[in-house]
Every structure is written in structure tokens, then in C-alpha cells.
Amino acid sequence: MPPHAPHGARDVSVLVAPGCNLGCAVCDCRTSAAPSDPSGVPFELERGGRSAEFRGEVAMQRLAPVIAEARKRGFRTIRVRTNGVAFRSPQAAAGLLDMGVDEVVLFFPADRPGVFDAITRVRGAQAAALAGARGLAASGLPLILEVPVLDRSVQDLRKTIDLVAQAASTLRAVRMYSPAALVSPDGKVPRQLAPPRWDDIKPQLLCAIDRARELGLSVGLSDRDGVPLCALTTASPDGRESVPRGVFTDRGKRRVARGPTSQIGPGCRDCRAAQQCPGTTELYLALHGQSGLTPIRHARLGGLSSRAGAEWGEARRQAARDNPVAVLRPTVHCNQDCLFCSANETSNNLADDPDKMVRRIARLARGNVRWVSFSGGEPTLVPQLVDFVAVARQAGIPRVELVTNAVKLDTPERVQALLDAGLTDLFVSLHAHDEQLSSTLTRKDGDHARTVRAVRLFAEMSNVHLSVNHVLSVYNFRTIGRFVDWLHDEFGTRVRLSIAYVTPQYKALERLSELVPRYADAMPPLHKALGRARELGLEVVVGSRQGVPPCQLGEFVSFSDVLKVCHGAAVEDSFQKCKSPRCASCRFDLICSGVWKSYADMYGTGELVPVDGPRITVAQAEGFQMARDHDPGARRAGEAAFLQEGGVPAQAAAVGAGRLAEGALRVQRSPGAEALRVAIAGTGQRAVVLAAGLQRTGDFQAVGLVSPHAVEKDLPALTARMDRARSLEELCSMQHLDAVLVASSTESHAGLARACLARGLPCLVEKPLAASVDEAEALAGQGGERIGVIQQLRYAAGLQELAAELRLSGGPAALARVMVRRFAPKGSRDSLPAWSRDSLFQLLIHHGDVAAFLLDGGQLGVSRASWHGESPPERVRIDARSSLFPSLPVQIDLWFAAPSEGIWVEAKLQSGNLLQWTRRQHAEQLRVVGPAGERCRVPAHGGDLELLLAAWARSLRNGAPPPVSARDGVCAMRFANEAIAALEHAAIPFARSSEPKHGSSRKVPAYPSDVGTWS
């Protein structure tokens, strides 16, 4: 549950009918029902909104028409608030699902049974509520725990959260509120139920929030909860005040629209955060007045943020204060469309309003900033750019830099205007030595010549420091040596070369595995190019923040900029990067932020080798930076000697070389059977993963590698004994093959599969089967039973056991409903790498196939698609039907902002029995619920790929169909296509209105061009 609605969205809570089966004085279900039309539909729904919550236990049986009307009015999330007593059986809870309920808010006031029963005025109420929580969880409905904040003598908030979390595995969030009124059926209200003073209850509130987050639950306090900011404010030793991050939303200068029963206290007028505070209840003020309310002294209250990110600890704040460089983005739009672009509308320091930009420059000038860099997007698209440069210089900032592709600076007039305004540094993006490769990378024809012309114009000027930025990717790392020679031939030593790695953010995430080379591949040509630059006298800097830590440079470690950027890395990059445990012994540990987490996810951190020598401190780095400011543009021998002090271990200079032997694919044979000889088509990370899976099964021998890059590419994770070829035909002339495993780019799947069929070779193809449904359909018709698809989730041990239980219960014909749910937190490796049609298409293939597997195949057809949240959405839901069982509802839910990761598959039988498989992080569980009670067991965790490959080996030996047929692959693709189309019809925001606009002349290339190695 998102704790807050975005600005302009509506979250409504409606009492459909008063009355309850309990007698709680701290609940709001005994007030008047919401005004409704003659049919009973509340008027509150007429304006539409984002989410609707319906209250009132007596109204549970007549909610269906109200929910239907809410859907018609555009509400994307439907919640029902209940005490859970009526939902002790999964069958009763499933009725909420049938009505279209998305989430359940569970009222639960206390941890002790006696107190709970006293509050609710019903003996045994807590036991019934816990049984209801279990029943709701068994139905698969996500739960939000709602707890009134009461006196410590009757309630322990932490224990209350623990109790419900143990009973309900689908608990996702916690809401705590202060009762706005006390209404008892008999008019008697115990004094212990009166709201406690906020200063008394604050420690328990903070402890409860910490506990909820330990359990992976989100906590959100809204304007209607009556909890003021000061109830959660703490002060650090230096006097800084803050609230727990993410609990309240920062609305900036906009005044909070407080709930109808809330206001600030009479003594809160002087509180510096009064405008952002949701206030407390009128009931609290009537009982306590100003007591317990502590005005906030500082105008800036830490922790108020609606933007996800890392916590700003004191170390990060100090780094921000000490950072002498500030990056400002006047736009994120661009006249090129680089494959590896790392900027969009959520980039740091975006100020596309000219007045705000001028004010920001003035603030920076009053601080510690000595260098302002205007970046983007493409800043030359902004008409006020020359004015911004002039303002920065007039404000006293000594260094003003422009980061640009320079396409619009190819005339003397534009160059002179920037120099007259005071520009001191130009940083030009140029990623290739010729037009062909450049246009492949920037997707813009003709720009290479214009950029070179602009660099020539600036090179004629002596009053500007000129650098060319060259981003290394899979497309161009082999040609870095050619680029060094070309740059020197064109400009001599007038231009400094800055070398960066692909930054895995924003757009680059869409094709990360195709863009980012492994260090072991990229460092040998880079080292050779750096040696050549040294011979030519060309100044070169290798960006550590952009992804090349100093340990990767070996004898060329003096080319690293790690001394210069340590503060910026600490401020902006530290929470996005990680290190190897061995990095703690490296001399650069204190100033190096490590590698991008996404790089570590793909390749691990085994390539990070600590560099011997005395540890370099931040203070030493600052000293060298101050010296650099007095002598800009020059490589000083002293700094180079300092970086190389203590020597560089030989293993760092030849990183990865020793991994060939330890990562070699050792061939094993199954007892009594010859290993099947398999070729792997592809050289990417997925090919490496599949090769390791082949080894673990013991049924295969990987004897060959097929790829346009197979001959020259260094692959330490694959055996050096494998024959390599650029085509399947070439490899077949070298080796006898039994089968081919295809793990190349999607665009090449169909061609490779057809090549296999032409030679009578069965093949197993990574999903999706082909680049289009029509192409996949043609393959399935041509290949018959010789083409299989890698849909490995089918072979999860727990899912296989669930399918076996289903067969014993009568098979798919006995089913009443199938649900497949997937949960992932934002930014996790199981979440979407980037919000796009392609990434969602992949997920829908994966999870639609799981539902089809339980239904014995057939084509899933979409009956309804919906989504919830902004862009990207927090949840996508697909309702479907199977061609084999058209009356059977199938629901697929994808959650992209859940507190924790997991997969939930549920099969409900017509008999009322329930089969449930869950996988969470490193644990699995299979539940079978029936008349005899509940049975649980823990299946083997993981090994899905190995089980699929073992099944493929059996099918090859027995001449049987593959475990997942090409027809299954086609059906999964067709369902995913139909689901995407239905979501687009429901106006899902694939194209964000605020996303950058790019100019391009070319389509995205299918895969990197086959470029040779420079020598």
C-alpha cells in the first residue's frame, strides 16, 4: 500500500453502513453512513479517485454494487476495512476476491487477549480476529494492519505488529492512528482508551516503526490519522531534528489539507513545520490541550521526503558540504538518443525553470562550491544557457563547465558567446572515431562531423579547458585504442580524454546486459590504449565514479580520477554501489565507492582485487584536489607517484586472468550414460548462467560456443577447451553435436533455431522464443517437437509439488480459481530493471506460463487488465481465462513496490480446498488446506534451471517432446502481447509525460556490431 496519494490524487474512505459485530469505542463505524443515492452508492465516489476504502461490518454482504460503481468511476484500488471476525474461513475471504477487492485493512487494537476483548466488548474477539487474519491471508488478499494508538498500559504496539505478522503472511503495511472520537454502544468509555500524550507515547511509536520495517512492512501516516510531526521527531547530538524517513510525505511549500477532525494546537503557531504537519485530533486537544505537543525549531526537518533514496547520514551530509563540484541540469531532453543514456526526469539537480536555476546558482556560490557543471540531457537546447554561465561567473564561481554533445556549437558565433559569458571548461561526449560507430551509439546520423567541428573551434581558443568524454560499452571497448590514435591525430595534446564506463541508470537499464562489458573483457584493450596515450603524451583520466575502480587499472592507476571525485561519490553514488569484503584491505578503500550494484548482480565482485599500500585518506585526496585547482589541466608527477605508492599487485594488473582455470566448465557424466554434446549459442551473461547449469546437471558436455564474437571474446567463466565459431555451420564442421542451447539476443533466436532444424539438431531456446509472435508461430509449426523453451519457473520444486497435489484432487477440471502473484520492492534485482513494454512483456511471459502450466496448457485470454499507482505503476493486474477451461478465472498480479520479494501461486478447488505455494527470498512453503485441516511442508528451494535441463536431457535420450514445447512458448508470448494491449487500452503510462525527449535517426540495434580488436 502506498502510504500517501500523489498530489492531486484522491484516496477516499467511506462508511457504507453503520454498525458492527464488536463494540469498540475507538472505531469510527458507529457514526452516520456516507450520503448515498437511492441505489445505495455513496456520492463520494462520483468524483473518482485513486483508491477507495469501504467500512462497516454490517455492509459486507452488499458491497458488490458499490465496488462495481467504484471501478466504473476509475478507482484503481479497492480496500475493505474489517475486524476479520467474519472471514475465519478462506471461503468467506474468497468472497471478497470475487467482488473485486484488492486489499483488506484489518482493525486490531491490542496484543493482549484480555485487553483486546475488553476494548471490543466481546469475549474471544482476539482469537476470532486472528483466525480471520489467517483466513484472509489464505485467500491471498494483501493485508494492511490498522492500529489505534492507545495508552501504554493497555497496548504494546511492537507486540501487536508481531502478533498479526505471525498470523498473516500477506501482511504488507501498518497504519497507526489517533481515534478522532470515542463512541461506545452503552455510552461508557474506559479512561484508558483516551488518546495518550504524544511525548509519552513517542518511544513506543518509534519502536513500532522500526519493528515494522524489520519485518519488511511499509508504514505510512496520512492527513486523516491525527498523528502530528512532533510525535515522531527526534534530535541528533548536533541538534538536527528529523522524523523517520518515508512515514510522512513532504509537500514542500504547499499547506497540508488536514482532515475534518484534525488541527494544530494553540501553541503550534510558532512551530517551523506547522504548514507541513497533519495536526492532531480535536479530541486530543480537548483532553490535553498543548501538553505533549513540542514545536519544531528548525525550518528544515529531516526525513520528510516523497522521493525514494538512501538515508542522509552524517557522513553523507558532511561529504555534501565538502563537495566542491555541483552538477546542474537545465533540461533532460536531448537531440541524440544514446543507447546508454543515464539521465531522465528523476535525475539529481534538475531545474528546468530559469528563475529557479538562477536562484540555485546563487545559493551554490554562497557555499563551498568552486565548480559548476551544466549537464543534461543536452544543455545547449536551453535558450538561457549563456545567461546561466554568465550568472555563475558573476556570482564568483571560478570554474564553469558545460557537458554537451556539442552538435549545436559547430559555429564560431555560438562558441564565442559561451566564452564571452565566462565558460572555463568544455566536456564533449564523443564515443567513436568514425561516423558509422558513432551513429550506432547515439542513434543520430550526421552528428559526428558536427561534434568534431565544434571541438576544433574550441581547440583554437586558449582560455578553455577542453575534454572529450568517451563511454566504454560492449559496442566500442575494443576500439578504444583506435580512438586514442584518432584523437591525437585530430587535436594533438590540446584535448584531454576522459574515459567512463556505462552508468547503469535510467535508459541504460533497459539493455544493461547488452551494454556493460565485464572488466576482464574491457581492461586489456583499455590498458593497451592507456599505454599508447602515455607514449603520445595525451592526458587521460579514467572515471572511477562512472564505474572503473582504481584496482582495475593496474600499472595505469595514476590515470584514475579517484582523488578528485571522492566527495561526489560519497554524496550521490555510495548507496547505489557495493564492494567486495576484500576491499577493506585496499589502499583506496576510504575514497573509492566500489562498483555499481547492477554490475555486481551480473558479474559479481570477484574481479575486485585490493591494492597494496598505505591507505589514502579523504584529507589527502582534498590536498591533491586543492593543488589541482591551482594548476588546472596538468598531470602532475607528484600525484601520479602518490597513487602508485606501495606498488600494484601483479594480480590487479592482470585481473581475471587466473579465473580461466577456476571457472572452467568441467565435464561430468551421468552414471551409465554418455554426456550429451551441446553447443551454446551466445556469449552474454545468460549464456554463462546456462553453461553453469549444464555442468551441474551432469548430463551434458558443452563442446562449442557459437556467436559473432565467440572467437575473440575472453570468457573466463567458460572453458577454454570449447571450440568457438562464428556460425553453427562452422561449429558443426568442427564438432559432433547432440543439441544446441540458444541464449543469444532475442532477435537471433529464430535464425539459430531454424539453423538447428536444418541440421536435425534439437534446441532449447531462452524465452521469448522469437522476436515476434508470428515468427514464434512459424517456428512452432516448422519445428514440431524438436524446439523447447526455457520457462524454468515451471520446474520450481514447490510448483511441481502443487501440480502433483492438483492431479490427485482431480486436475484442472476441479479448479475454481488460479492466482499467480509476484512481489518485488523497488530497486531490487527481481524488480523491473526499467519501466518499459519490453521488461513488462518478459514478466508477463514468465508468470502467464505458470498459470498455463497448472491448467495443462491452452491459450490464456485476457478478460480485464488494470493498474495502480503512477509511472511506473506499483501494481499490474491481469484477469484471464483459459481456452481449455473458459469458465475458470485466472488472476495474475505483479507488485513493483512491495516490502519484500516473493512469488505466490494459489489454486482454489471447487470443493473449497486450497493449494498454495510461496517462495520468499530463500524459503519455500507448500500449504494444503482442506476439511481435515491444514498441511504444510517445505519443498526444496531453488534448482529450477537444473531440473528443467535434466528433464530436457531425458527427453533427448528418450526421443520425447521437450519439457516446455515451442507451442507453450507461443502461447506465453501471445498472452503477454494481449495483456500489454489491454493495459494500454486501460491507459497504463508506458510513456511518461515528463520523460526526456530524444532525437534519433536510427532504430535501436539488435546487438553490438562485430568490431575487430585494435592492435
N, C-alpha and C positions, 0 to 999 in steps of 0.2 A: 504494500500500500504506500503510495507516495504521501508523506505527511501533509503536504500543502498543495493547493491548487496553484498553477501559474497565474500570473497577473491577468485578470480578465476572464478566467475560467470560473465556473460555479460548481461548488460542492454543496448539495442540499441534504438536509436531514429532516424527514417528515414523519410525524406521528400519525399513522393511518387510522388507528382507533385506540382510545384509552383503555386501560385495564390490563391486569397481569395475573398470572397464577402464583406470584410471590407478593410479598408485602413490603418491599424495600422503600425506606424513606428517602434514600439518596438517589433514586432514579427519577427520570422525567417522563415516565409513561402514564402518569395519573393526571396530567394536565389536559387541556382541551385538544381534540383532534384538529389536524390541519383543515382549513376550509376546502371543500371539495365540490365538484359539480354533481348533478343528480345521479350520475352513474358511479360516484364514489372515487373519482380520480382527482387527487389534490390539485388545486390551482397552481401550487408552487412548481409543478412540472411544466407549465405552459411555456416558460422562457427557455427551456432546455438547459443543458449544462454538461459537466464532465462526469460527475458521479452522483448517484442518488442513494441515500440510506433510508430504509423504511423501518419504523419502530412500532412496537405494540404487540404483545404476545397474542392477544385475542384476535389480531388481524391476520395471523399467519395463514389461515385457510382461505382468505380471499385476496391474496396478494397478486395472483396471476394476472388479472386485468390491469392492475396498477403497474406491474413490471412491464407488461406489454406496451402500455402507454408511454412509460419512461423510455423504452427503447425507440419508440416511434418519434419521441421528441429529441432524440440524439444523445441521450445519456449513454456513455460507453461502459461504465462500471456500475453494477447494481449490487448493493450491500443490504443485508438484513441484519438487524440488531436483535439479539435474543439472549436469554439466560441459559439456553441449551437444554432445559429440562425436557422439552417436547421432542428432542432429537436423540434420544438414547439409542435408538436402533439405526443402523446405516440405511435401512429402507426409508425411514422418516426423513433422514437427512437428504437422501437422494431426491426426495420430492422438491427440495429447494433447487437442486440442479435442473430438474425438469422444468421448473418455472423460469429458468434463466438467471438464477442468482450467481454472481461471480465470487463474492467474498462474504464471510459472516463475521459480524462484530459480536464477541462473546462478553457479556457482562459478568464480572467475577470480583466481588468486593473484598474478600479476605482469605487468608491462608489457613486459619484455624477453623475446624468444622463447627465448634460451638458458637463462635463469633459469627461465622457465615450464616448459620441457621437463625441466630438472634436478629441479625440485620434484615434477613429476608422474611422473618416471621413464620418460617415453615421448617419443621423438623426433617432432617435428612436432605435438605436442599443442596448442600455442597456435594454430597455423593451423587445426587441426580445431575447436578451441573457438570461434574467431571465425566460422568457417563455420557452426557450429551456432547461434551467436547470430544470424547473418543469417537462417538458416532459420526459427528460432523467431519472429523479428520479421516475416518474410514471411507467417507464418501468422496474424499479428495478435495473438499472445499477448503481454500485458504482461510485461516482464522486471524482476526485482529483482537487482541485482548484489551478490554476496556475496564479500567480500574478507577474507582473514585478514591481520591486522596483523603484518608481519614487519620484520626489521631493514632499515634504510635502504640497506644495501649490496646487497640483493637486490630491493628493491621501491621504486617511486615511486608512492604512492597516487594522486596527482593524474593522472599519465600513465596509470595503469591505468583510471581512470574515463573519461578522454578516449578511450582506445582502444576500450572497449566501447560508449561512446555513439556513436562514429562508425560502428560496425558494426551496431548495433541501434537502429533508430529508435523502437522501442516501449519503450525503457528508461525506467522510471518512478521507481525508487528505488535507494538504495545502503544496504547493511548492512555494517559493518565489525566484526570480532570477533577476540578473542584466543583462539587454539587452547587447548582445555582439556586436550589430551593429544597426544603425538606418537607415532604408531603407523605404522611402516614395514613393508612386506612382508618385507624382509630383516633387519629389526631395526636397521638403521643409519640414524641421523638426523643430517644435517649440522648443525653448531652454529649456522649462520646461520638455521636455522628456529626456534630457540628464541625465545620472546617477548622483544621488546626492552624496555628500561626505559621507563616511561611518561614520565618527564621528558625522555628523549632523543627519543622519537617524537612528542611533543606538537605541535611546529611542523608536521610533515607531516600529522598528523591534522586540525589546524585548517585547513590549506591545502586538504586534500581536501574538507572540508565546504564551504568557500567555493566551490570549483570545482563541486561537485555542485549547489549552489544556483544558480550562474550558468547551469548547463545546464538548470535547471528540474526537478531531481531532488530528491525528498524524502530525508532522512537520518534514520534512527531507530535508537537503540541501546536494546535491551531488557535485561531482567534476566538473560538467558542468554548475553549477548555478552561478559561478562568485562571490560568497559571501565569503569573507575571514574570518578567525577565529576572527580577531580583531574587525570585525563589530559587534560581539555579546559578546565580552569579558567584564566582569565586575570584579571589585576587591572588596574583603571583607575588613572590617576595619583592619585586620591584614596583608593586602597586598596580600592575596592569589587570584590568577586570575582563572576564570572559565568561561565556556560557558554553555548555557542551556543544560542539560543532554539529550542525545538521538537525538540531532539535527545533529551533526556531528558524524562520526564513527572514533574511534581511530584505526589507523593502526599500532600502535607500532613503530618499527624502520623502517618500510617499507615506502619508499618515495611515496607520492601521485602522481598518474599518472594524471596530470592536463589535463583539456580539451584543445582542439587545439586553443581556443581563450583566454586562461587564462594564467597568470603568476604572480609571486610575484613582488612587486615593487623594485626599485633600492635600497631603504633604508631598505628592509626587510631581507637583508642577515644576519643581527645580531639578528633577531627575533629567540627566543629559540624554537618556534613552526613552523619554516619555512618549515620543512620537512613534517609535517602533514597538512599544510594549503593548501586548494584547490586553493588559489590565487584569484585574481580579474581579470576583463576583460582587454584586451588591449585597448578597448575604454575608460574605466575608467582611465587607466594610461595615455593615450594620452590627456585626458581632465584635470586631476587633478594631475598627477604625484604622488609623495609620500604623498601629502596632504590627511588627513583623515585616513591614514594607520598608526596604532600605534604598533610598535614592542612589542611583549610579552616578559616580563623579566624573568619569571620563566620557568624552564625546564619541570616541571610537571603542566600541565594545567588541572584544574578540569572540569568534565563534559564530557570529551572525553571518551566514553565507548560504545562498541558494545554489552555489556552484560547487560541484564535486571536485575534490582535490585533496592534497596532502595537508596534514596539520602543520600550522606555522609554529614550530617550537622556537625556543630562544636562539638556538644555533642558526636556524634558517633566517630568523629576523635579523640577527647580527650580520649574517652574510649579505642580506639585502641592504642593510645600512652601509656596509663597507664596499658594496659593488660599485665601481666607478663607471660602469657602462650601462646605458639604458637603451632598450630597443623600442621604438615606436612604430606602429603600423597605421598609416593613414587610410589604407584600404586592404582588402584581401582579394580583390578582383585582379585579374592578370590577362595580358594579351598573349600569353602562351599557356600550355596545358601539360606541364611536365608530368611524367609518369610518377615521379617520386615526390610531388609537391607535399610539403609538410605544414601548410598553413590553411586554416579556414576561419569561419566567423567566431570560433571559440578560442582562437589564438590569444596569447597574452598581449596586453598593451594595445589592443585595437581601439583607435579613437578616430572614427570616420566623420566626426563633426569638427569643422575647422576651429570654432571657438574653443571647444574642449581641448583640442590639440595644443593651441597656444597657451592655455592655462596650465596644461600638463608640462609643457616645456619650461614655463616659468617656475613651477614647483621643483622640477628636477635641478634647475640652475641654482636654487637656494639650498640644495642638499649637497651630497658628496659627489654627484655625477660630473665626470670630466669628459665623457664621450657619449654622444647621442647618435644612434644609428637608425635612420629611416628605412624601414623594410616593408614587407607586404606579405602576399600579393605583390603587385608591381606599383611602387610609389609614383613613378612618372606618369601614371594615369590620372593623378590628382592635380587639378589646376593650381592649387595653392602650395605646391611643393617648394617652389623657390622662396615663397614667403616664410614657410616653416624653417627652412635653412637659415634665412636671414634673422628670424626671431631667435633661434638657438644661439647664433654667434653674438647677436647684440645683447643677449642675456648673460653672456660671459662664459659659455661652454666652449672650451678650446678646440675640441675635435668634433666635427660633424661629418658623419658618414652617410652615404647613400648606397643601399643594397638594391641592385637592379639588374635586369637583363640587358639594359642599355639600348634596346631596339629604337626607342623614341629619342635617343640622344645622339643620333647619327648626323646632326647638322652643327656647324660651328656656333650658330646663334644660341641654341639650347645649351650647349656646353658652356659658353661664356656667361650666360645668365646664372647658372649654378655657381660658377667660380666667383662671379661678382657678388653673389649673396653670401659667400664665405665658406663654400664646401671645401673640406680639407681631405676627405677620403672617399674613394670610389671602390666599391666591391661588386664586380661584374660576374654574373653567372654565365659560364661557358663550359659546356660539358663534353665537347668533342672537337677534334681538329678539322673536321670537314662537315659539309652541309648534310650529307646523307645520314650520318650517325646523329648529328645534332637534331635534325628534324624528326628522327625516330624518337628521341628522348623528350623533346619539347612539344612534339606533335604540331609543329608550325613550320611550314615551308618558307624559305627565303630569309629567315631571321638571322641565320649565322653570319651572313655577309654584313648585315646592318650592325650587329653587335661588334664585329671586328672593326668596322669603320669607326664606330664610336670610341672604342678603346684606342685606336690610332690618334683620334683627335685629342683625347685626354693625355695620351703619352707625350704629346708635343708640349704640354704645359708642365712647368717645373714646380708649381705650387699645389699639387695634389698628389696624395699617396694612392697609388693605383694597384689594385689586386684583382686577380681573376680567381673565381671560386669554381672548383671542379668537383662535382659529386660523383663518387665512385659507386657504381651499381653493377649488377650482373651484365648489363649491356656494354659497359665501357672499361671495366677494370683491366682487361687485357691490353687495352690500347693506351694506358696511362704513359707509357714510355714514348709512344709516338707523339702524344700531346705535349710532353716536355720539349722534345726536339722542335716541334712546330711552333710552340710559344716563343722559344728562344730565337728561332729563325725570323719570326714576325716582329718581335719587340725587343730583342736582346735581353738585357737585365733590367730594363726600365719597369717591368711589371713583376710584381710578386705573385707567386702561385699559392693558393690556399686549397688544400685537398680535404674533402669531407667524405663521410660515409652516408648512405641513405638514412635519414632520420625517420624512424618508424612511427609516424603520426599522421592522422587525418587521411588524406587520399592515398598515401604510400601504404597504409594498412590494407587497402583493398587487394593488393597483389604482392604482399610482403615476401612470400616465399620465392616469388619470381624476380624480386628486385635486389634482395640483400644477399651478397655473396658471403661465404664462410671466410673467416680470417685466413685459414690455412690455404685457401684458394687465392685470395686477393693480395696477401702480403708479399709473396715472392715477386710478382711484377711491380708492385709498389716499391719494394726495396731497390730493385734494379733501376727504376725511374729516379728514385732519390739519389742514387749513386751518380746517375747521369747528370742530374741537376747540379750536384756538387761539382762535377767536372766543368760544367758550363758557367759556374758562378751565379746560377739562378737562385734567388731567395725563395724558399719553400716553407710553408707552415702546414702541419697536419693537424686537423681539428680533433681534439680529444672529446670535447662536448658532443660533437657530431657523430661520435661512435668509434674512434680509433684510440683506445687507451695506450699510454706510452709503452707498456710492456710489449706491444705488438711491433714496435719499430726497431727493436734490436740495436744494431750499431748506429742507426739513424734516429735515436731517441731525442737528440738535440733539435730535431725538426718539429717536435710536438709543441703545441701552444698551451700545455697544461699549466704552466706557471701563470699565464695571463688570465685564464678564464676560471680559476678555482672558485671565486665568489659567485659568478653567474651560474656555474654548475651546481653549487650548493643551494642557490635560491630556486632555480627553475627545474633542475633535472634530477635531483637526488631521489625524489620519491618515484621516479619513473625508471630508475636504474638499479642494478644489483651487482654484487661482486661474488667472487669465489671465496670460500673460507681462507684459502691460501693468500688472498690479497692483504690480509692483516700483517704479513711479514714483508710487504713490498715497500720500498723507499718512497713510492708515490702515493701510498695509501691515504694520507691526510689531505691530499689535494686532488685526487682522482675520484670521479664519481662512478667508475666502472662501465659496464655495458648496458645497453637498453634491455629491459626485461623481455621484450619480444624477441630480441636476438638470443637471449639465454633460453627462452622457451623453444626456439627452433634448434639451436646448436649446442646448448649447454654452456658451462663456464670452464670447461676443461682446457681451453686454449689460453686462459689467463695464467701466466707464469710470473711469480713475484720477481722483481728486480732487486738484486742485492745492493747494499749501500746504506749510508746514513739516511734516516727518514727526513724528508723535506717538509718543513712546517709551512703553515699559511703565512706566517710573518716573513719567512724567507721569500716566498713567492711574491708577496707585496713589495718587498725590497727590489726585486728584479723588475717588477712592473713599473715602479716609480722611475727606475733608471731608464727603462724603455721609453717612457713619456718624454724624457729629456733628449733622447736620441732616436726619434721615430724612424721606422723603415730600415734600420740597420740590424744585421745579425751580429751579435757581439760574441767574441770568442769566450768571454768570461761566463756568459750564460750557458753556452754550449758545453763548456767544461764542467760547469756545475751539474747540469742534467746527466752527464755521463760519469760523474764521480762515483767511484766504487765499482765501476765496471758493469758490464751487462752479461748475464749468464749465457752460455752458448745455446742453451735450450730456448731462450727467448728469441734469439736471432733466427733460429730455425724452428719456429713454433709449429707444432703439428707434425713435424717430420717423423717423430718416433711413434706416431699413432697408427701408422700403416700396419705395423705388426700386431699391436694390441687390438685394433679394430677390425682385423682381418676376419672374413667370413669363413669359419671353419666348417667343413662339410661333415655331416653326420649321416649315418644310415640307420633306417629303422630295422629292428630285428627281423631277419628273414626276408627283407625286401630291398631291392635296389633303389637308391635315391633317384628321384625324378629330376631330369636335367632341365633346368628352367633358365630362360633369359629374362632379364629385367629391362624394360623399355622406359627410360627416363633417368635423369641424374639429379633430381631435386631431393628435398628433404623427405618427401613421402616415399620415394623410391628407397631411400636409406632405411626408413622405418619398416617397409615391407620386406626388404632384404634380411633385416634382423629377425623378423617374424618367420621367414622361411627357414632360417638357421635353427630357431628354437623348436620348430615342429619336428625336425629330424627326418622329414620325408622328402626333402628337396636338396638339390645341389645347384647353386647359382653358378652357371658356367659362362655367362656372357652378359654384356651391357650394350644396349642399343640407344644411341642418341646422336644428334648432330654434333654434340660437344663431348661425346664419350672418349674420344681418342686423347684429347689434350687436357681434359679436366682432371684435377687432382682430387680424388675421393678417398681420403684416409679411412672412412668408415666402411668401405667396400674392399674386398680382397684384391690384391694386386695380381692374383692369378687368373682373374676373369678376363676372357677375351673381350676386346672392345671393338665396336664397329659403328659406322655412321648410319647403317641401314640394316634391316632384318635380313635382306638378301645377302649382304656381305657377311653377316654373322653366321648364317646358315651354311655358307661355303667353308666356314672355319670349324663349326661345331655341330654335333648331332643334338637336336633339341626334342624334348618331350612336350613342352608347353612354354607359353610366354606370359609374363605378368606385366601388364601395361600400367605404368604410373607416371606418364608424361603429362604435358599440358592437355587440357580438355579438348582443345581444337585438333589435336593429333590422335585422339583415341580412335576415331572411326577409321582413319587411314591405316593405323597399325593393326587394328582388328581385322580389316579386310586383307592386309598382307599376310596375317596369320592364317586366315581361312584359305587363301590361295595356296598355301604350302601344307594344308591339312593339319595345322597346329591348333590345339585348343588354347584359349587365352582367358585370363581373368583380368577384368578392366576396372580401374578405380572409378568410383562414381563422380559425376554423372557419366553414363555410358557414352554419350556423344555431345557435341556442341548444340544440337537441336533435337527436338522430339522426332521430327521427320527423319533425320539421319539415324537416330537410335532405332526407330521403327524399321527402317530399311535393313539395318544390321541384324535385328532380331529375326526378320524374315529370311535373311540370307544365311545367318549363322546357325540357325536351329539350336541344337543343344551343345554347341561347341564354344559358346561365349558365355562367361559368367561375369557377375558384377560384385564388387567388394562392398557389400552392405553389411558391415561386420557387427553392428549392434544387434542384429538378429541372433547372433551366436553368443550373446551375453549369457552366462550360465543361469542367472536368475530368470531371464526371459524364456530360456529354453525350458526351465522347470515349470514356469507358469503355463506355457503352451502344453506341457505334458499333463498338468492338472486339468486344463481345459478339455483335453481329449478324453480324459477319464470322466468328465462331467457331461459329455455329450457333444463336444466340439462347438464350432461357431454357431450351429443352429440353436444351441441352448443359451446363447448370449442375449442380454437385454441392453447392454451399453458397453462401449470401449472408450477408454480415455488414455491419452498419452500426454504427459506434461513434462516440460523441461524447464529447470530453473537455473539462472546464472546471474551473479552480481555484475554490475557494470565494471568493465575493465578486466574481468577475469579471462583466463585463457580459453574458457568454454563459452564466453560470450561472443557476440559478433565482433570480428576484427574491425569491421567498418560497416556503417548502416548503408546498405545498397540492395538492389534487387538480387544481384548475384549471390551475396552472402546469405540472404534470407532464403533464396532458392535452394541453396545447398542444405540448409537446416530442414526445410520442408521435405526434401527428398529423403533425408535420413529418418525423420520421425514419422512421415507418412508411410514409409516402408515397414516400420514396426507395427503399425495398425493393420496394414495389409497382410503381414505375416500371421497375425493372430486370426485373421479371417480367411486363411488358406488361399490367399491371393485375390485375384479380381481387381477391378479398377475402382479406386475411390473417386467419388464425385463430390464436389463442394456444393453444399446447400446454403451455407452462410459464412461470411468472414467479417470479423470485427477487430478493432484495435483500441488500445487505451494509452493515453499519455501524449507527449508532444513528439518532436522529431529529434532523435529516434524514439519510437514508442517504447513504453515499458512492458507492454504485453501484446501479443497477437494470438487470436483465437480463430480456429477453423472448425466449423461443423461440417461433417461429411457423411456420405452414405456409400456402402459397398454395392457394386453391381451384382454380387452374389447374394447379398442379404440386404435388399433395399429398404426394409423397414427398421434396420438396426442403426441407431445413432452412433456416430463416431466423433469424438471431440479431441482436437489437438491444440494444446496451449503452449505457447513459448513465452517465458518470462525473462526479460532482459535486465531487470533491476531488482532481482530477488536478493534477500540477505545472504543466501548460501547457494551452493551448486548442487544439482541433483537431477535425476530422471525418475519419473513416477508413471508406471503403467498399471492400469486397473481394468479388469474385466468383470463386469457385474452380470450374473446369470439370472435367467428368468425365474429360477427357484428362489431368488433372494440371496444366494451365496455370493461371496465376494472373493476374487483372486487379485492380489496386489503385489507388485514387485517395485521396490525402490532401490535406487543407487545414489548414495550420497558420499562424495569425496572418496574415502577408502573403505566404505562399508556397504553391504547389500542386505536386503531382507525380503523374504517372501512370506506373505500373510495369506492364509486361507480362512475365511470367516463363514461359518455355516450353522445349522441348527445345533450341532454338537459343541459349538463354541468356536474358539479361535486357535489356529495352529500357526506357529511362526518358525521359520528356520533361516539359517544364514547360508546362502549359496556361495560358491567360490567367487572371489572378486577378480575382475579383470580377465585377461586372456582371450578376449573376444576375437582378436585377429588370428591368434594361433589356432583357435577352434575352427574358424572359417577355413583357414588354409589346410588344416588337417582333413576337413570334410572335402575340400577340393581334391586333395591327394587321393582320397578314397574313390571319388567319382572318376578320376582319371584312370586309376588302376582297374576299376570295375566297368568302365565304359558307360557309366551312369550320367544323367544330367548334372550340371554344376549345382552347387548348393543354393546359389541365387542366380536365376536364369536371366538372360537378356530381356525376356518378356517382363520379368519383375522390374528390371531396371527401367524399361519403357514406362510401365505403369507408375512408378515412383516419379519419374520426370513429368509425366502428363498431369499427375495430381499437383505437383509443385507449381507447374505452369498455370493450372486452373486456379489454384489458391492465390497466386500473385495477381492474376487478373481480377479475382473477386475483391482482393484487398485494395487494388487500385480503384475499382468501382466504389468501394467504401471510402475513397479519398484518403488512403494512407499516404503520409507525406514522405515519399521517397526523395523528391526534390524539395529541399528546404528553401523557403523563400529568401533566407538570409545567407545561403551558401555562396561561395565565391563564383564569379562568372569568369570563364577561361576562354581564350581564343585559340582555336585549333584548326589545322588543315588536314590532319590525318586521323585515322582510327587508331584505337589502342592496338599495338602489335600483339600478335598471338603469343609469341615467346621471343626471347632475345635472338637477334641476328647471329649468325655463325661468323664471328670475327676471329681473325688469327691472333696469335700472340706476338707482341713486339719483341724484337731482339736486336 
